[in-house]
Amino acid sequence: NDPFVMQAWARSQSVPEGLQMIADGNAEFSRALGLELDASAYGMGIRAKRFALLVEDGIVKQVHVEAPGEFRVSSAEHMLEQLG
């Protein structure tokens, strides 16, 4: 998403002050992780696959990448389980 969408989403979700919502509009971060998805056939260009990262002090501890069409391992519930 672009930074404007992320900002609006943060407001609508009452994201706490100091929590950064970061956009990846050009998919540069997704490409660097090898998690880009070419959705050009659907008019959407290069996007990110659906994924969640667990990061501690700037170090990626876990990567959870969804299978196409699924929403399980990147869900908030699944990620909270990983913290416990």
C-alpha positions in Angstrom: 0.0 0.0 0.0 1.0 3.6 -0.4 1.8 5.8 2.6 -1.6 7.6 2.4 -3.5 4.3 2.7 -1.2 3.2 5.6 -1.8 6.5 7.4 -5.6 6.2 7.0 -5.5 2.6 8.2 -3.4 3.5 11.2 -5.9 6.3 12.1 -8.9 4.0 11.6 -7.3 1.3 13.8 -6.2 3.7 16.6 -2.6 2.6 16.2 -0.6 3.8 19.2 1.8 6.7 19.0 5.3 5.6 18.0 4.2 2.4 16.1 5.4 2.9 12.6 3.1 1.9 9.7 5.4 1.5 6.7 4.4 1.5 3.0 6.1 -0.5 0.3 4.6 1.2 -2.7 7.3 0.3 -5.2 7.7 -3.2 -3.7 11.4 -2.6 -3.1 11.3 -4.2 0.4 9.3 -7.1 -0.9 11.8 -7.7 -3.7 14.7 -7.5 -1.3 13.1 -10.3 0.8 12.2 -12.3 -2.3 8.5 -12.0 -1.5 7.3 -10.1 -4.6 4.3 -11.2 -6.6 3.7 -10.2 -10.2 0.0 -9.4 -10.4 0.3 -7.6 -13.7 -2.1 -10.0 -15.4 -4.8 -8.6 -13.0 -3.8 -4.9 -13.6 -2.1 -4.7 -10.2 1.6 -4.7 -11.1 4.3 -5.9 -8.7 2.9 -6.5 -5.2 4.0 -8.3 -2.0 2.9 -11.8 -1.3 0.8 -12.0 1.9 3.4 -12.5 4.7 4.2 -11.6 8.3 7.5 -11.0 9.9 8.4 -11.3 13.6 11.2 -8.7 14.1 13.1 -8.1 17.4 15.5 -5.2 17.6 15.8 -5.0 13.8 16.5 -8.7 13.4 14.0 -10.9 11.6 13.3 -13.9 13.9 10.4 -15.5 11.9 9.0 -15.3 8.4 5.5 -16.6 7.7 4.4 -16.6 4.0 0.9 -17.5 3.0 0.1 -20.1 0.3 -1.8 -18.5 -2.5 -5.4 -17.6 -1.5 -4.9 -18.4 2.1 -4.9 -16.3 5.3 -3.6 -18.3 8.2 0.0 -17.9 9.1 0.1 -14.1 8.6 -3.0 -13.5 10.8 -2.8 -11.5 14.0 -4.0 -14.6 15.9 -1.2 -16.8 14.5 1.5 -14.1 15.1 0.3 -13.7 18.7 0.6 -17.4 19.3 4.2 -17.2 18.1 5.0 -14.7 20.8 3.7 -16.9 23.6 
